[in-house]
Each structure stands twice: as structure tokens, then as C-alpha cells.
Amino acid sequence: SRRLYDVRGAYGNIWEANTSVRLADSSDYHDYSSDALSENESLTKLSLHTEHRFTRVDDILTVSGQSLGPLYCYGTEDGLALLCEVGRGKVCELERLTSYMSIEQAAWSEGGSLVAIADLSGRLSIKRIAKAGQARDTWQVKHELDLAISPHEGHIGQLVFQPAGHQLLASMTKTLYSVDLKSHDLVTAKVPPGLSKVKWTSHPTLPNYLVGFGTTKAHVLGPIFGK
């Protein structure tokens, strides 16, 4: 599912990716405060304002944001990846694929300095994001890595950065690919039977391990990112 299920207290919201991006772009609060601050506040006024303010955009397939920063990015069905800032909107283009191959996945490193983007063909691109000088709203994007992963086993279903930010996991149905961001080496490991549909995240206490969440169980896998 590409929907975000936001449940708090006695009610919940279901967000489509396009709506989430429009809401972030139109936010008047630079600390990105919104309905998250209270179970009693409403987004009705802000949502109506958003619908009247923004024109149609391409279908958004993936959205990912910094865990401790104002930046986020999204990828569209037509192969466009945009870097945006909460309350400001578009900062710049991260990718514009001439093949119009859809951008399927995006992920940020824990520190928010790296963003990874994967398209439907298995092409993986990593960018480094940094402040440009002292200007508050000026950002610099530096290209770090381009890598093509063969799509013969399916497409990339998830991207996960190692907590330290030195390696990146690209998950496919049958194979896990670990990319060393310094040497650019690519290491593969087979997905154990029965774990092809789990969602992975870094282990909270073992940085080289992963935790996979299935429909009824959690699985620990590792070491994935070396010793």
C-alpha cells in the first residue's frame, strides 16, 4: 500500500502520497507542527486551503523525509524525483529520467545527509545534501553514486541505510544487496525462505543486523552490513 495510516487516540487519518506532499508544501509552521501535536486538533482548514492552492502533479509513488530536519523528497510515476522543504515546497530536482521510468523508492540516511533513490529498472542513485553557505533556505546537492542492479529477480522493494550511513541495503523479493558507500562494492545475500514480503528496518541495538516485520511475526537477520 502507498497510503499512510495515521492513527492517534480515538480517530485516524488515511493519507495518499500526493495529499501528504501538498500538505507539507503548504505548512505555515517551520517546526512542521500540525495535527501531530494534539488528538483534538483538526486538519480540515489546512486541507481545504491546500486543495485550492495547488495544481495537479504527477502521481507520486514514494515519499521520504529526514528524521530530524525539514527536507523531504518524493518520486513520481513519470521518473521525476524532487527535493522539497517543509513550508517552502520544491527546492530542486534530484532526478529527471529521460526514460520516464517511475521512481519507486526513496530513503534518507539517519543523519539526513544522504538520500537514495531507486527506479523501476533497478537503477540506484545516491545524493549528498548539505547547506550552501549561511543562507537558511539554500541547499547544495552533490551526486555520490550511480549503480544498476539487475531486475531479473524483480524490482527494488525497499531501501534501508545502515545507522552509521556507510552502507545501504536494497531489498528485492529473493535477494538483499548491500552497497558500501565508500568502496562502491556490492554484496548480495539470499533472502531466507518465507521472508520475501517482510519490511526491513535497522536493528535498534545491533547496527549490522536487520529486523523484518511480517504480518504476524518479527524476524532478526544478520550480520548484513559486515562485521
Salt bridges, closest charged atoms under 4 A:
ASP6 OD2 - ARG8 NH2 2.74
GLU16 OE2 - ARG3 NE 2.82
ASP35 OD2 - ARG8 NH1 2.66
GLU85 OE1 - ARG88 NH1 3.37
GLU93 OE2 - ARG96 NH2 2.52
GLU95 OE1 - ARG123 NH1 3.36
GLU95 OE2 - LYS127 NZ 3.07
GLU104 OE1 - ARG2 NH2 3.39
ASP137 OD1 - ARG136 NH1 3.00
GLU144 OE2 - ARG128 NE 3.18
ASP146 OD1 - ARG123 NH2 3.07
ASP146 OD2 - HIS143 NE2 3.40
GLU153 OE2 - HIS152 NE2 3.28
GLU153 OE2 - LYS190 NZ 3.37
